[in-house]
Amino acid sequence: MPAACTIREARNQDLDALAELLGLLFALEADFAVDAARQKAGLELLLQPGQPRLALVAVSSDDGAGRILGMATAQVVVSTAEGGPALLVEDVVVRPGSRGQGIGKALLARIEAWGLRLGASRLQLLADRDNAGAHDFYRACGFEPTNLVCLRRTLP
Ligand SMILES: CC(C)(COP(=O)(O)OP(=O)(O)OC[C@H]1O[C@@H](n2cnc3c(N)ncnc32)[C@H](O)[C@@H]1OP(=O)(O)O)[C@@H](O)C(=O)NCCC(=O)NCCS
C-alpha cells in the first residue's frame, strides 16, 4: 500500500464519497443497480454504532483533504457449519487510479484482523461470475472458490 495512504473506519461525513465508490462497483455488477439514495441508506445502517459491522476506508494522506481511495465492509454472520461467527465481506472497491498498489489487500487484511478479534473463523463473499479481475484479486488474498451458488428472491 502507498506510504501516503491510511485505513480508518468510515464516518458519516464520508457518505457521499462512499456512495460514489459503490456506484463504480455496482455499475460493474449485473445483479445490482446504481442508486445513490439506496446506497447511502445502506451505508447509514452499516455505520450505526454498537453493531457487529465494520466499514473501512483507505484515505490518501497526500493532500490535506484526505481523499477516499477505496472501501470495504464486513458484517458478522453466525455460521452453524463453523459453529461460530464468520464474516460477510462486501463493498470492496478501490478508485481506478489507485488500483494495483496494495490498497484492496490492505483493506481485507484489516477486516481479517477485526474478524480474528471477534473469533470469526472465515471470511466469505460473493463476486460477479464475469469479474475475472476480482477473482484474481481474491485468489491473491487467499480466498478459494466454493461449490455454492447464490440464490435470491426479492420481497414485495
Ligand atoms: C478488485 C479490487 C478491489 C482490487 O483492489 P487493488 O487495490 O487494485 O488490489 P491490490 O493492489 O491490493 O492487489 C492485491 C493482489 O491482487 C492482485 N490483483 C488485484 N487486481 C487484480 C486484477 N485485476 N487482475 C489480477 N490480479 C489482481 C494483485 O496483483 C495483488 O497480488 P499480489 O498480492 O500477489 O501482489 C479493485 O481492482 C477494484 O476496485 N475493482 C473494481 C471493483 C471490484 O471488482 N470489486 C470486487 C467486487 S466482488
The ligand as an SDF file (V2000), in Angstrom:
LIG
                    3D

 48 50  0  0  0  0  0  0  0  0999 V2000
  -10.6590   -5.7580   -7.1120 C   0  0  0  0  0  0  0  0  0  0  0  0
  -10.0210   -4.5010   -6.4880 C   0  0  0  0  0  0  0  0  0  0  0  0
  -10.7820   -4.1290   -5.2250 C   0  0  0  0  0  0  0  0  0  0  0  0
   -8.5710   -4.8020   -6.1550 C   0  0  0  0  0  0  0  0  0  0  0  0
   -8.0310   -3.7100   -5.4460 O   0  0  0  0  0  0  0  0  0  0  0  0
   -6.4820   -3.2850   -5.6330 P   0  0  0  0  0  0  0  0  0  0  0  0
   -6.1690   -2.2760   -4.6110 O   0  0  0  0  0  0  0  0  0  0  0  0
   -6.2700   -2.9060   -7.0480 O   0  0  0  0  0  0  0  0  0  0  0  0
   -5.7560   -4.6710   -5.3480 O   0  0  0  0  0  0  0  0  0  0  0  0
   -4.2860   -4.8330   -4.7030 P   0  0  0  0  0  0  0  0  0  0  0  0
   -3.3790   -3.8570   -5.3600 O   0  0  0  0  0  0  0  0  0  0  0  0
   -4.3860   -4.7910   -3.2390 O   0  0  0  0  0  0  0  0  0  0  0  0
   -3.9210   -6.2900   -5.2090 O   0  0  0  0  0  0  0  0  0  0  0  0
   -3.7340   -7.3790   -4.2990 C   0  0  0  0  0  0  0  0  0  0  0  0
   -3.3420   -8.5930   -5.1010 C   0  0  0  0  0  0  0  0  0  0  0  0
   -4.3880   -8.9130   -6.0520 O   0  0  0  0  0  0  0  0  0  0  0  0
   -3.8660   -8.9190   -7.3620 C   0  0  0  0  0  0  0  0  0  0  0  0
   -4.8390   -8.2640   -8.2450 N   0  0  0  0  0  0  0  0  0  0  0  0
   -5.5460   -7.1550   -7.9680 C   0  0  0  0  0  0  0  0  0  0  0  0
   -6.3320   -6.8230   -9.0190 N   0  0  0  0  0  0  0  0  0  0  0  0
   -6.0680   -7.7470   -9.9730 C   0  0  0  0  0  0  0  0  0  0  0  0
   -6.5640   -7.9300  -11.2880 C   0  0  0  0  0  0  0  0  0  0  0  0
   -7.4730   -7.0950  -11.8400 N   0  0  0  0  0  0  0  0  0  0  0  0
   -6.0870   -8.9660  -12.0090 N   0  0  0  0  0  0  0  0  0  0  0  0
   -5.1610   -9.8120  -11.4740 C   0  0  0  0  0  0  0  0  0  0  0  0
   -4.6520   -9.6840  -10.2090 N   0  0  0  0  0  0  0  0  0  0  0  0
   -5.1190   -8.6560   -9.4780 C   0  0  0  0  0  0  0  0  0  0  0  0
   -2.6060   -8.0760   -7.3080 C   0  0  0  0  0  0  0  0  0  0  0  0
   -1.7000   -8.4580   -8.3450 O   0  0  0  0  0  0  0  0  0  0  0  0
   -2.0730   -8.3850   -5.9270 C   0  0  0  0  0  0  0  0  0  0  0  0
   -1.4000   -9.6100   -5.9560 O   0  0  0  0  0  0  0  0  0  0  0  0
   -0.1070   -9.8580   -5.0080 P   0  0  0  0  0  0  0  0  0  0  0  0
   -0.5570   -9.5740   -3.5960 O   0  0  0  0  0  0  0  0  0  0  0  0
    0.2220  -11.2870   -5.2550 O   0  0  0  0  0  0  0  0  0  0  0  0
    0.9210   -8.8840   -5.4710 O   0  0  0  0  0  0  0  0  0  0  0  0
  -10.0440   -3.3190   -7.4950 C   0  0  0  0  0  0  0  0  0  0  0  0
   -9.4570   -3.7270   -8.7070 O   0  0  0  0  0  0  0  0  0  0  0  0
  -11.4250   -2.8000   -7.7910 C   0  0  0  0  0  0  0  0  0  0  0  0
  -11.9170   -1.9090   -7.1090 O   0  0  0  0  0  0  0  0  0  0  0  0
  -12.0870   -3.3490   -8.8110 N   0  0  0  0  0  0  0  0  0  0  0  0
  -13.4240   -2.9320   -9.1690 C   0  0  0  0  0  0  0  0  0  0  0  0
  -14.4430   -3.3210   -8.1040 C   0  0  0  0  0  0  0  0  0  0  0  0
  -14.4760   -4.8070   -7.8810 C   0  0  0  0  0  0  0  0  0  0  0  0
  -14.4330   -5.6030   -8.8070 O   0  0  0  0  0  0  0  0  0  0  0  0
  -14.5730   -5.1710   -6.5850 N   0  0  0  0  0  0  0  0  0  0  0  0
  -14.7230   -6.5460   -6.1770 C   0  0  0  0  0  0  0  0  0  0  0  0
  -16.1620   -6.8580   -6.1740 C   0  0  0  0  0  0  0  0  0  0  0  0
  -16.5380   -8.5230   -5.7430 S   0  0  0  0  0  0  0  0  0  0  0  0
  1  2  1  0
  2  3  1  0
  2  4  1  0
  2 36  1  0
  4  5  1  0
  5  6  1  0
  6  7  2  0
  6  8  1  0
  6  9  1  0
  9 10  1  0
 10 11  2  0
 10 12  1  0
 10 13  1  0
 13 14  1  0
 14 15  1  0
 15 16  1  0
 15 30  1  0
 16 17  1  0
 17 18  1  0
 17 28  1  0
 18 19  1  0
 18 27  1  0
 19 20  2  0
 20 21  1  0
 21 22  1  0
 21 27  2  0
 22 23  1  0
 22 24  2  0
 24 25  1  0
 25 26  2  0
 26 27  1  0
 28 29  1  0
 28 30  1  0
 30 31  1  0
 31 32  1  0
 32 33  2  0
 32 34  1  0
 32 35  1  0
 36 37  1  0
 36 38  1  0
 38 39  2  0
 38 40  1  0
 40 41  1  0
 41 42  1  0
 42 43  1  0
 43 44  2  0
 43 45  1  0
 45 46  1  0
 46 47  1  0
 47 48  1  0
M  END
$$$$
